[in-house]
Amino acid sequence: MRVVITNKEKSKAFTSMFQNMKLFCEHINLMFEPGRLYAQGMDSSHISVFEIFIPSTWFDEYSQEGNSVLGLSTHLLFRILNTREESQQIIIEYSDADTDKLFLHFISSKTSFDKHFELPLIELESEMMEIPGVDYQAEFSLASSNFAGIVGQLKQFGADLHIRCNEEELRLTAKSNESGNMSVVVPIDDLTLFAINEGETLNISFSLSHLHNICAFHKVSDSINIKVSENYPLKTTYLLESLGEDEEDESKARIVVFLAPRMSEDA
């Protein structure tokens, strides 16, 4: 197997994406298939589930026969990716002749030195989850950096994000007996996309600490797409390419994270 990323923006996105994996889990299985790289995982509290889809066409070079499932430490991967300089391309190699190691290379222009790493592989037992499709009641998209900033501020005022959404308003609120309350009203006209079932009003809550981790991916994509329904996990999608009409398009490289809702006290 040999995978190469030479494009500067794609190298940056790939690095940021896998550096953030340590926020969700200690180990991860990377599934290199002939047509794509896929990964799925769940955080230790079983509140959030992530999926990574990167089609082979997204890479500058992708050579893979059969399927390879490679288990890695996310903390080790973070440390290695943290050494990469912006000008360096990424090369990933794996051989059936050396099945206990993954080789990672950062190849430079003349301005820096090449770096070579051997990552020990880990046997991880994990079953793939079947995530059912949901007909969501509301959907909206906005700049990922703006949403990350709002979530970071709200996190200072409470443990939960309360979303109130109807045809007139999207309101995000955090409440705390010690810190008081903070609310942010996001004008519908400022959203890239907004859709909600006619006559619907949603009131849903989610963990701000987990949302804060999800927002760490904002450097990967300019936009974040969010779908919500009562009694279902929130679904966030970051496209590694420009946001298109169909975010479920299998040809698009993307990160998807699901976050379970907070249950009401009287539930």
NUTOR-194962 format. One record per residue (C-alpha): x, y, z. Coordinates in pm, whole numbers, padded with zeros to 5 digits, always signed. Layout:
N
XYZ;...
***
This chain:
267
+00000+00000+00000;+00117+00348-00083;-00080+00668-00026;+00054+01014-00111;-00074+01366-00041;+00125+01641-00211;-00137+01918-00220;-00061+02169+00057;-00423+02230+00163;-00508+01860+00160;-00197+01779+00363;-00301+02040+00618;-00656+01903+00637;-00538+01542+00670;-00298+01639+00950;-00559+01837+01143;-00822+01567+01103;-00612+01285+01246;-00453+01499+01515;-00802+01556+01655;-00878+01185+01676;-00715+01174+02021;-01004+01384+02153;-01241+01093+02087;-01051+00771+02144;-00710+00627+02236;-00690+00387+01943;-00834+00379+01595;-00868+00131+01309;-00787+00280+00969;-00945+00076+00691;-00761+00116+00364;-00982-00028+00090;-00927-00019-00288;-01165+00276-00329;-01135+00467-00004;-00993+00521+00344;-01259+00470+00612;-01254+00494+00991;-01520+00472+01258;-01499+00511+01633;-01678+00598+01956;-01563+00807+02250;-01508+00641+02589;-01835+00776+02730;-02030+00632+02433;-02190+00972+02368;-02039+01048+02027;-01958+00841+01719;-01740+00957+01430;-01694+00838+01074;-01426+00937+00824;-01478+00885+00451;-01194+00970+00212;-01233+00837-00144;-00916+00727-00323;-00961+01008-00577;-00904+01267-00301;-00540+01160-00265;-00268+01252-00513;-00166+00886-00522;-00358+00590-00381;-00233+00238-00444;-00412-00035-00248;-00505-00394-00332;-00752-00568-00108;-00844-00440+00239;-00600-00347+00515;-00726-00276+00868;-00453-00098+01063;-00487-00025+01435;-00299+00279+01566;-00254+00482+01882;-00418+00821+01827;-00182+00986+02077;+00125+00856+01892;-00027+00965+01562;-00085+01311+01710;+00281+01343+01815;+00406+01234+01476;+00175+01462+01279;+00273+01748+01508;+00626+01730+01363;+00511+01788+01005;+00595+02124+00851;+00349+02296+00617;+00567+02246+00310;+00599+01870+00360;+00398+01617+00164;+00269+01301+00333;+00350+00945+00227;+00192+00644+00400;+00319+00293+00327;+00231-00054+00445;+00358-00392+00328;+00235-00746+00383;+00601-00834+00435;+00614-00616+00748;+00265-00646+00894;+00334-00503+01240;+00437-00155+01124;+00301+00141+00932;+00553+00373+00769;+00489+00745+00755;+00713+00993+00571;+00713+01372+00558;+00900+01471+00243;+01024+01827+00215;+01118+02091-00027;+01470+02228+00011;+01363+02440+00309;+01339+02153+00562;+01454+01799+00632;+01274+01477+00545;+01127+01283+00838;+01056+00911+00855;+00851+00721+01113;+00767+00360+01195;+00437+00324+01381;+00371-00001+01569;+00035-00149+01474;-00219-00265+01732;-00472-00548+01711;-00807-00387+01788;-01127-00582+01821;-01417-00363+01720;-01733-00425+01524;-01859-00174+01273;-02179-00001+01380;-02466+00026+01137;-02584+00386+01165;-02943+00414+01041;-03057+00704+00829;-03284+00963+00991;-03529+01206+00836;-03417+01507+01039;-03661+01777+01145;-03416+02067+01098;-03089+02132+00920;-02858+02431+00904;-02509+02516+00778;-02275+02798+00873;-01907+02889+00882;-01732+02626+01095;-01504+02884+01261;-01807+03091+01366;-01980+02790+01518;-01661+02683+01696;-01625+03032+01843;-01986+03035+01967;-01952+02690+02125;-01627+02792+02296;-01794+03098+02448;-02108+02912+02554;-01894+02645+02722;-01786+02909+02976;-02146+02953+03090;-02277+02600+03122;-02234+02229+03059;-02510+02194+02801;-02603+02364+02477;-02977+02422+02447;-03092+02459+02086;-03426+02626+02018;-03511+02622+01651;-03819+02725+01453;-03896+02896+01123;-03814+03240+01264;-03515+03184+01490;-03215+02971+01582;-03120+03032+01945;-02824+02872+02125;-02818+02897+02504;-02600+02784+02796;-02719+02812+03156;-02545+02789+03492;-02643+02882+03848;-02287+03003+03908;-02208+03174+03577;-02551+03296+03468;-02690+03247+03119;-02563+03321+02770;-02777+03314+02455;-02679+03359+02094;-02944+03429+01832;-02819+03330+01489;-03007+03520+01215;-03155+03279+00963;-03030+03499+00679;-02672+03454+00802;-02688+03077+00761;-02557+02913+00445;-02847+02667+00464;-03156+02651+00682;-03449+02411+00662;-03707+02301+00916;-04037+02120+00898;-04325+02363+00861;-04469+02471+01194;-04198+02285+01389;-04030+02415+01706;-03741+02210+01843;-03596+02229+02193;-03295+01997+02230;-02986+01988+02453;-02635+01849+02396;-02310+01829+02590;-02099+02139+02527;-01772+01961+02610;-01840+01701+02342;-01952+01968+02095;-01630+02155+02171;-01433+01846+02065;-01638+01819+01746;-01563+02183+01670;-01190+02105+01675;-01239+01992+01315;-01322+02347+01205;-00975+02383+01050;-01055+02095+00815;-01351+02265+00647;-01485+02617+00607;-01843+02501+00671;-02023+02276+00914;-02359+02115+00841;-02577+02031+01141;-02893+01819+01147;-03118+01781+01452;-03432+01595+01553;-03592+01539+01890;-03478+01215+02059;-03210+01150+01797;-02837+01222+01791;-02725+01549+01638;-02538+01493+01313;-02249+01718+01210;-02072+01695+00876;-01748+01857+00764;-01669+01826+00394;-01299+01832+00311;-01400+01993-00016;-01650+02267-00091;-01998+02211+00050;-02222+02076-00224;-02587+02003-00262;-02552+01641-00151;-02333+01594+00155;-02402+01218+00145;-02232+01187-00193;-01987+00896-00155;-01740+01076-00383;-01691+01352-00124;-01425+01334+00148;-01591+01411+00480;-01597+01372+00856;-01930+01290+01021;-01983+01302+01398;-02301+01201+01581;-02371+01330+01932;-02640+01184+02157;-02884+01437+02309;-02911+01514+02677;-03218+01350+02823;-03460+01582+03001;-03484+01539+03377;-03847+01437+03356;-03785+01184+03077;
***
